[in-house]
Amino acid sequence: MRTGRLKSVAALAGCVLLALACARRPIVPTVPAAAPPEPPVSPPVQAAPTPQAGPAPVPCAWSEVGEPADDLGWSGVAEACRQSLIYFGRLPASAVLKLGSWDVPAAIVADSVRELLRIAEDGGLDASGKSARIKEIFLPYRVACSEGNGELLVTGYYEPVLPGRLRSDDQFRYPIYSRPPDLVTADLSQFPLAESQAKIVGRLVGDRLVPYFSREDIDGGGALRGKGLEIAYLADPVEVFFLQVQGSGRLQLEDGRTVRVQYDGKNGHPYASLGRHLIEAGLLAEDQASMQDIRDLLASMGESERQAKLNVNPSYTFFRFETGGPYGSLNIPLTPSRSVALDPAVFPKGAPALLLSRKPDLGAGGALRGWTPFSRIVLSQDAGGAIRGPGRVDLFCGAGAPAEAVAGRLREPGRLYFLLKRKV
């Protein structure tokens, strides 16, 4: 039982690594009308490649990337940089981070964040001056993705604000669970015979480690019911589901207080996209699968049918009460419209980057009026169960209904260039 489990995890890891290998085609550049000569393209550090760690990063010329403008006028950049520097301050001096197949010293990335903070705080620079300073100081890098053309999928997430109760009643009867005490994490890298560096989650049954309860076990079978793990209740099981997908949320209580619930672990089952399942089942069209479309479809179903659809995603999130935040995977507060979730096995934690994509132009009531290209400074400050490999980036859009309207529609191709300080 235990040996078979280790082999299956190793096989999964091998599949992931194989998927990271990809071809590239040249980027179609966005070139200014009269581009000044650029400094030579050279890496900021002689980084050592790690075998099978993923595609090599590609240093790019700014004429290839385009102007490093910011669609939000640099609002929030300084705060996001400060949060990344808090994270770097916790790391040992010898720490290294991943950039594709490279191991990059964390000190190099931290120094790049400090330079970006200086630019953000320089009141003597207007927007064009800040862009010019970025091109002078930083070299942009991209990591090729499975599309082969440098593009990745840009999605969004947000912090829901929901009515909730601390005690159940006839309306608020769908629980939010705290982390169960029998949830066990095993780090396979600590076992000499394991052919994997993964961590697996389960529970002990006698002397055996078995998979933890799935969503079907918990919500359908009541596996955690009556164990004192319920910390709050919502009026809609679909809202509980989406709260788990987002990872944190604010609950508005009947006495007027607002409390925050924060991610505190998962059951270890793989994340499966409900939206993708509904499309493949012919229940939603490819271009009509926003979060609201999914909600509307589930609301039209009976309770048992709806729960069966939710069970398609066996992954289950547990929560704790939190006074600050919302916190990302680096245990620092996320900055709305600046923090992004990425795969830390491919991209450097805490690092600055330039994100190019399109954003929805929303009218009254969240109606979609069109799409607008944007260029934005972001920082890698979170991770997610669905964010795997070099082809995904998830933008934190903020809290409440406006953020949900953007996040629920954002599913666009884009490009991501990491900004590392040039060698002096």
N, C-alpha and C positions, 0 to 999 in steps of 0.2 A: 504493500500500500504506500509506504513512505518512499520507497525507491521509485515507483511509478510516478509519484507526484513530482519528484525532483526532475525526472526525465522530461515530463510534460512541460515543466516551467522552462527547462533548458531549450526545448524545441521551440517554445513560444519566443524566447529571447532570440534564437537564431533567425526566426521568421522576421522579427522586427528589424534586426540588423540587416538582413537581406533587402528589406523594403527600403532601407535608407540609401542604398546604392542607386544612383540615378544618372541619366544622361543630361547634358545641358545644351541649350542652343543660345547663341548670343542674344543679349537683351537689345531691344530696339530703343536707342537712347532718346532722351528728351534733352535737346541741346539748346542752350541760350543763344540768342542772336549773335553775340560776340563774346565768346568765352575766353577769359584770360589764360595764359599759360599756367599749367598746374605743376606742383612739385612732383618729383618722380613717385610712382606707385611702389611703395616698399612696406613690408609688414612692420608693425610697431615692435614686434618681438619675434625672435626665432623660436616659434612654437613647435613642439614635437608632436607628430601625428601619432594617434593611438590606433593600432590595427583594428579594423572592423568597427570603428566607433562612429562611422557615418561619413557623409561626403565632405570633401575638403572645402573650407571657406574660400571664396573668390574675392580678392581685393579689386575694387572698382575705381575707375576714374570718375570724378564729379561730373564730367561732361556726359558720362553714361547714365548717371543717376538723375541728374537734373538739379534744380535749385532746391536747397534744403530749407524750404519755407515751413511755417507752422500755421495751420488754419485757425488756431485758437489764440493767436497773438502771444504765445509763450505763457499764458496763464496756467499756473500749476506746475510748471517745469521745475522751478526751484524747490518746491515742497517735495516733489517726487524724487529729486536728486538727493535731498537731505535724508529721506527714508532709505534709499539705497546705501548711503554712506553709513547709516546706523547698522545695516546688515554687514557691510564690509568690516566695520569695527569689531564685529564678533568673531571674525575668521582668524585663524592662525596665519602668521606671516608666510608660511609655505603653501597656503591653499591654492589650488588650481581650479579653473572652470572650463567647461567644454564650449568650444566653438567648432561645430562639425567634428572633424577628426583631430582638431588641435586641442592640446592642453595649454590654456592661456593662464599665466599667473594672475591671481585675483588682484594683486597690487596694480597691475597694468589696467585692469578694468576700473578699479576704484579711482585711479588717477584720471582716467577718462571722464568719470562722473564728476570729479572735482572741477575739471576744466569746463564741463558743460554748466555746472553750477555758477562758475564765475561769469560765463557769458550771460546766463539767465538773469543774474543779479546786477549786471552792468547797466546802470541807468543812462549811460552816455551813448549806448548803441540803440539805434532804431531797428526795425525788423530786418531791413536789408543789411545793416551792419552786423547783426547777429548771424545772418546766413553767411556773410563773407568770412566771419571769424570761424564758423564751423568748418568751412571748406579749407581754411588755412591750417587749422589745428588737427582735424580728424581725417582718417582714411576710412571710407565705408566698405564694409564686407557683407556679402550675401552668402547664404548656404543654399546650394541647389536643392530643389525639391523634386517630388515624383513627376511633376508636370514637365520637367526638363527645360523650362523656359524662365526659371527664376521666380515664378509666381507661386504664392501659397494662398490658402483659403483664410479669409479674414471673417471672423464671427465676433459676436458681442455677448457679454454677460452683465448682470446688474444685481443690485441688492433689493429684493422685494420688500415692500411695506404692506403688511397684511393685518387685518383684524384677527386677534387671537385671544385665548383664555388660558389661565394657569390651571383651571379645573374644567373638567368636561361637563357638558350639559347636552340637551337634546340636539342643539344645533352644532356646537363646537365639540365634535367627538372623534376627530381624526388626529392621532397623537404625533408629536415630535419626540423622538426618543433620544436620551443621552447615551453616551458610549457604554456598552455593556461591560461589566467587570470580567466576563469570561472571554472577551475578545483578545486573541493572542497574535502577536506578530513575530514571525520567524525570519531572520536575516540569513538567507542561504549563503551569503559570502563568508559567513563564519564557520561553515561546514566544509572540511577539506575535500570530501567526496562529491560535493554538489557542483554541477557544471553550470552554475548560474550565479549571477550577482543580485538576483531579484530578492524582494521581500514578499512573503506570502502571509495571508491573514487567515486565521481559523479559530477553532475552539478545541479544547481537550475533552475527549470522551474516553475515560479510563486512561490508558497510556498512549493513546493515539491522537494525533492532530488531524482534525477533519475540517472540511470547508465550513465557514460560518453560514448562518441562515441566509437565504436569498430573500429578495423582495416578496416573492410568492409565499415563502415560509412566514415572513414577518407580518405582512399586511393581509394575506389571505388565510394563513394558518394560525395566526396569533402566537407565534413562537416567543415573543417578548411580552405578551400581554400579562398584566398582573404582577410584574416583577419590580415595580416601583421605578421604572426607567422613564416614564412619561414626564416631560418637563413643561409641556404646553400643548395646546390643542388648536387646530384650525377647523373651519367649517366646510372645507372642500378637500378631498383627497388629491385632486389634481394640483392644488396649491402646495400641498405637502411635497408632492413629486417635484414640482419646479423649484421649490425652496431647496431641495436636496441637490438638484442640478446646479443651482447658482452657488451654493455653499455657505451663504449667510443671509440674514434677513432681519427686519425690524418688525416686531409685533406690537400693534396698538391695542392696549388692554381696555376693558370697559370702564376702569376708573380714571382714564385719561393718560396713564403712564405709557411710555414706549420702552420696550426692552429689546435687546439685540441677542439673537441666537447665532452662534458661530460654529463652523465646521469643527468636528472633533473626532474624525476618523471615519473609515468605511468598512464595509463587511468583506472586502477583498474580492468580490465578484467583478468581472470585467464590465465596463460601461458599454451599453448598447443603445444606439440612437433610436428613440421612439419615432421621431419624424421620418427617418429613413425607412423604418419598418412600415409606417403608414403609407408612404409613397409606393414601396414595393408591393404592398398588399392592394394597391389600386384605390385606396381610400382618400388619398390626397394627391393633387397634381404637383409636379416638381416645382413649379413656380407659385404654388399656393400652399406652402408648408411652413408659414411663419408660426411663431409661438401662439398667436391669437387663433390662427386656423386650427392648430392642434387642440387648443382649449375648446373651441366651438364644436369640433368633431366629438371630442370626449364627452362634452355636456349633452350631446344628443343620444348617448348610449345608456343602456341600463347599467346598474351597479356592477353586476358580475362581468358583463362584457367590457366595461371600462377598466375594471381591475385586471382583467386578462391582458388588456393592451398595456397597462402600466407595468405588468410583470415581465414584459418583453425586455425591460432593462433590469437585470437582477441586482445591479449595484445599489447599495443602500447607504445613506449618509447619516451619521449621528452628530448631535449638537451639544453645545454647552452655552450657558449664559455668558455674555461678554459685555464689558462696559465701554471699551473703545472699539476702534476698527472702522470698517471691516478689515480683518487681517488676511493677507495672502499667505502663500506657502513659505515665505521668508520670515514670517512672524513680524511683519511691519505693516502699518496701515496702507491700504491701497489709495491711490490718488485717482479720482474720477477722470476719465478720458486720457489718462497718462499711463496707468499701470496696464500691462498686458500679461496674459498667461501663455507660457511656452513650455516646450519639453526641455527640462534641464539636462537631459542626456545629450542634447544637440546644441542648445543655446546657453550662453553664460547668464547665470543668475545676477540680477541687479544691474545689468548692463544697459547703456543707452542705445537707442536705435531710431532710425527714421522709417516711419510706416507710410506707404503710399497705397491708396485704395479709393473706393467711393463710399459715401455715406448717404443715408436716406434723407430726402428733403420732405419733412412732414408738415402738413397743414393742421387745421382745426380737427380735434378729435383723433389725431394720429394718422389722418389720411395721407397716403403716399402721393406726393406730387411729382417726384422724380428722384434722380440721383446726382450727387455733386462730387467731383474728384476732390481729394484732399491729400495733404502732406502734413505729417505730424511727428513731433518728438515724443517718443514713448520710452518706458523703462521696463525691463523684464523682472517682474516682481511677484509672479504667481505661477501656479501650475494647475493642471486639471486632468481628471480621468480620461476625458475625451481628447485631450490635447497631446497627441503622440506623434513623434517624428518631425522632420523639417518642413512639412507642408501645412502647418496649422499655427495660427495666432488668434488669441481670444482677447478682445479689448474690453476692459472694465468701463462701463458706460455711466456708472453712478447708481443712485438709489431712486426708487419710486417709479411712478407711471411714465414720466418723460424718458427716463433711462430705459425702461422696459420697451417703450415704443421703438427706440433705436436698436437696442440689442436684439429684439425679436425679429427684426427685418434684416439685420446685417449678416449677410452671407455672400461675400463678394471676393473676387480675386484681388490680390494685392502683392506688394513687394516689401521686403523688410531688409534694411541695411544697418548692420551694427556699426557703431561709431567708436573706433579706437584711436587713441592719440598716436600721431605719427612719431617715429623715432626722431630723437633730437640729434 
